């Protein structure tokens, strides 16, 4: 298996959260200022999108909150609100991870596996900007999780 830093780095990338993929230049150092700026842009754009979704949810819940006479209608609305709140809770946790990733960028620690220290890779980070593990360590973690659940 090729080293993590070489795997799929030249594969075509998709735009991450509306930000065009980073164009890797031959010989440029990993996590240089341009790359850090690129990922800071992805993370802040993503966070802004999530915050806008939170605002839309609050507005929706305020405007659509009705006291239905029919218990079935009331239950349906409560279930809908509960689902929205669960989704927003997941997004709240994601915003926390985004903030942690932004701190890692500021501390020059972003893009490196927290388990083994190797480069996570530009394409993996574009696919999962909050990744803190290289693909090998993440795979190993998932195998261990499966074994403990079985």
PyMOL commands that set and color helices and strands:
alter all, ss='L'
color gray80, all
select helices_A, chain A and resi 33-64+71-106+122-127+135-149
alter helices_A, ss='H'
color red, helices_A
deselect
rebuild
show_as cartoon
